[in-house]
Amino acid sequence: MEPRFYEGDAAVHADGAVYPCWANLRCWADQVRARTFGGTTVHDGQQQWTGRLRFRGADAETVLFASSVRLVVDGAEGRFLIDTRDPAGGTLEIRGTGPAPF
């Protein structure tokens, strides 16, 4: 799988509220080599995605402490975990869980 990228408008749905943000995201799958009776084959591994979300005002801090979060990009949803944060700067670095929403 070739890496995919998305940079643009997105929204985070957190505890029943919607927080618009700017998203810079990347999705990829590592190559996995498998030994077979005929030699070695290469397959795509599990899809992974990460990125950075930039919010205005105190929205990053609100999202940081929300109990349930989903990222929405062009109508597609994806769940994520927050890796690192700079709520004062309005930025959250995330790691996707499950299929990428782009």
N, C-alpha and C positions, 0 to 999 in steps of 0.2 A: 504494500500500500504506500503510495506516495504521500508525503505529509500534506495536510490541508491547513490553510490559514484563514482566519477571519479577523477583520479589524473594522469596527463600526458600532452603531447603536445597538444596545441590548437593554434588558431589564432584569432585575432580580425581584422575584416574588418572595417576600419574607414575612412570615407570620400574618398573612392576609393583606399586606400592603405591597405596593409596587414601587420600586426604586429604579429610575432610569440611570444608565451608566454608559460609559464608553468601554468596549471590550477589545482586547488584543489577545487572540486565542490561537493555539496550535494543536493539531491532532496528528497522531502517527501510530504505527504498529511496528514493533521490533520484528526483525526477521529471526525465525527459529529454524535451525537445521535439525533434520531428523534422519537417522540412519534407517535404511530399508534394505531389503534383500537385493535390490537392484542398484544400490549405491546410497547417495545422500540427496535428500530433497530439501527445498527451502520453502517455508510457509510463513504467512503473516501471523504474528502473535496477537495477543490481546490488544485491542485499541486503547490508547491512552490519550488524554488531553489535559492541557494546562493553559494558564493564561493570567492576565492581569485585568482587573476591573477598576475603573476610575470613576468616582462619584463626586457629586457636588455637596458642599455643606457637611452636615453630620451624618449623612446617609451611610457612609462606610462603617461608622461605629454602630449604627442601628443594625445593619446587616450582620456585622461581626457578632453581635450578641443575640441574634434571632435563633429560635429553636428549629425552624424549618426554612430552608432556602432552596430555590430553583432558579436557574438562569434561563431566560427566554431570548432566543435569537430568531427573528423572522418567523415567529409562531411555534418553533420547535423548542422543547424543554430539555434541560439536562440538570442533573444533580451534581453538587460539588462540595468539596471541603476547602477550608481556608488554610493555606500553608503559612504565609507570612502576611503581616499587616502593617500599614502605616495609616491608621484612621485619621490622624491629624492632617496628613497629606491627601486623604481621600482615596487611597489605593489599597486594594486587597489582591494578593496573589493567590490563585486557586488551583486546585487539582480536581479534575473531573472524576466522577464515579459513574460508570456506565457509558452508554453511547453519547457521542458529542452532539450538541444541538446545532451544528452547522455543517 
